[in-house]
Amino acid sequence: ELGDVGNFVEMIAGEMKTVADACTACSESGLF
């Protein structure tokens, strides 16, 4: 069963997407 592993991977992917979105927002606003 991949249930736990799948949930873990989805959680990590979601966090990475959140960080990527934050970096994009910072770049667009000229912070970086």
CORNORPE-V983059 format. One record per residue. N is the residue number from 1. SS is DSSP state (H for helix, E for strand, L for the rest). PHI is phi as a letter, one per 30 degrees, with the letter a starting at -180 (none if undefined). OMEGA is omega as a letter, one per 40 degrees, with the letter a starting at -180 (* if undefined). Layout:
BEGIN
<<N SS PHI OMEGA> <N SS PHI OMEGA>>
END
This chain:
BEGIN
<<1 L none a> <2 L c a> <3 H e a> <4 H d a> <5 H d i> <6 H d i> <7 H d a> <8 H d a> <9 H d i> <10 H d i> <11 H d a> <12 H d a> <13 H d i> <14 H d i> <15 H d i> <16 H d i> <17 H d i> <18 H d i> <19 H d i> <20 H d i> <21 H d i> <22 H d i> <23 H d i> <24 H d a> <25 H d i> <26 H d i> <27 H d a> <28 H d a> <29 H c i> <30 L i i> <31 L d i> <32 L b *>>
END
